[in-house]
């Protein structure tokens, strides 16, 4: 039984004589094990036994904390039977013989002195600026701790007895989270309504009822009657009553797995705690409870409600920390066996030891609240003990959670890699008889699609695509508006009869904002849309990015009715030839280029019906661009003058520049207001014009790449030099990437004349010098010859390609001098 001790301050001594300069708060036998904590590091701490430092702590002999002596004759109560002011002499200390081998301040430490007093096993764990690790390993995993861990392991002999640990832990946790109401028998206030939890789905624990009773009896009786520690040293472990009880409890659950041991012990604590709560809650209304409470001395509690709630609130904190750490250990044993490595098994015995020991601490404090002791007001030492053990459990839990997260990441990465390889085989080596099976593998667990626009939209199964040509439109949610706008205009009945489009949105991270954006985008789509795209697996996202080359720009993956990939990006062919590109194979692409002539009709096909009509009528068409409004006014004025002098009909069309921004829209508005020329309808059509030119370049590069594979580098070089269409495309892309003016003029299938803005303006201004050549050579040939004579001796040609185009050539020739252009990396952000 606890005893009462007079707080007799020692006479004042010189600090050199009494380097601890402290007063006695506990019996002498325990006092001899104390060392002062670091001055100024944290608030003063109560004295403690070595067993309260699980992972050890270096002697604090070099870091002292001076405590002012209390007033004389102050008495601290520890024994309910001692209610007078009598003083019981201090128990003399009889050290164990082995203690002679150790320094008085460090003989019970399990931690090497080099670790100092801030190791993880310290009273409050490491300081806020101190890491949990040292030299690459957790600070609570120290060589000397193996002594205690080995003894814990000796109590562990599992015989594969399993039960539903989660259900039992949830019941115990519900009890721990119950609170004692502030009950007043004279109060007429109605109690809040109680919501009962249904445990019908929980497994029956009848088999373990007797064992839980044994554990409850063991910890309750030993905590009440075990007395104080008397300094015993065996095999490096300080054996006080609490330490002995800990191993006694572990022996009772020796045949269970580590997580099961903890759940059973916590269930025993829940029984003890729950009985106390029932007595406290029904005390005011139930005569039987009043009688039991009188025997247990509960009536005295209700006169000290603040002290009671302080004690229980602090105990609940430790309970929650035990539940959290136990939950982590349960999660560890849910891992595949080969993932439960030494990073876990080396520390779980230690964690189990300190959870069981913390259970004993909780029982001790509950006993203090329930009347077996009269110290309802928690002493500073009790508060510190709870705080110390909570911190210790949290540090262990933090480490195990870190390792658990690493294991989950490793497992997840392994699953993703396995699924990724499966998808590669699905779309490369496995022969299918229908397009649906490979789609199901790619899109699982999603098994439905949306189809129809507006109110007619409905959910359908993926099997509606059976035996159909499918175009997978893969994109994110941020860079799709332009493609959707053009696809809507191209998605005619002829398209729908040839193939089906399925939109597959891909985002690495989905948020509520992405969900709202998805709903907004797909609400008016007439084609199929993947349902719940946020559930798309990481392996599928990785596959479309790495294997099909999706980055930021949307791609259109063409699948035939048997699921074979015809093209990993059919957009270039679709933009250039629309439905004529079907079935989007490399062979079809080669045939289309071999049949295609480079002329103005091909260049503006699908982008400007008005200009196509003018070509049919036999007019000259001048396509021009740039951002210099003054140059545009001068250029259009010169053309009107030349057309009148040469007696020709010309239609001018403004096509802006690549990647048009709002500044281009202002130029379009000015051109229309001043009636300078015709323009493309809007920014989407301007974007589509340049997207077709870029698609032509990508398609040509793809054909040259195939040629290079067959004929080697020399054959590739010769083929590129002979490809005059590619040279014209590169020249146009160079024009479109600059803000300076430029122009291109032609008539139906006639010669196409192009030049930069200033050169073109100069040539038009000098019309009287070359008009004499028109009768013999024609208008376009005479203009082109004159421009060639006016080429400046120096030039600077730029040709920019987006990194997402998919093909970046090693070399590009200048379209004016045929020299290899220098390569630069350009990072650009154009925000208007």
LINHUUR-V440682 format. One record per helix or strand of 3 or more residues. SS is the DSSP state (hx for helix, st for strand). FROM is the first residue (numbers start at 1). TO is the last residue. If there is no record, write none. Layout:
BEGIN
<<SS;FROM;TO> <SS;FROM;TO>>
END
This chain:
BEGIN
<<hx;28;31> <hx;50;52> <hx;97;101> <hx;113;115> <hx;145;154> <hx;165;176> <hx;206;225> <hx;241;252> <hx;258;282> <hx;287;295> <hx;298;300> <hx;305;332> <hx;337;339> <hx;342;369> <hx;380;428> <hx;435;443> <st;448;451> <hx;454;456> <st;458;461> <hx;462;465> <st;470;475> <hx;481;490> <hx;493;498> <st;500;505> <hx;512;522> <st;528;530> <hx;533;535> <hx;538;546> <st;555;559> <st;565;567> <hx;571;581> <hx;586;595> <hx;600;604> <hx;609;616> <st;620;625> <hx;629;646> <st;650;654> <hx;662;673> <hx;683;722> <hx;724;736> <st;742;746> <st;753;756> <hx;757;765> <hx;767;777> <hx;779;789> <hx;803;805>>
END
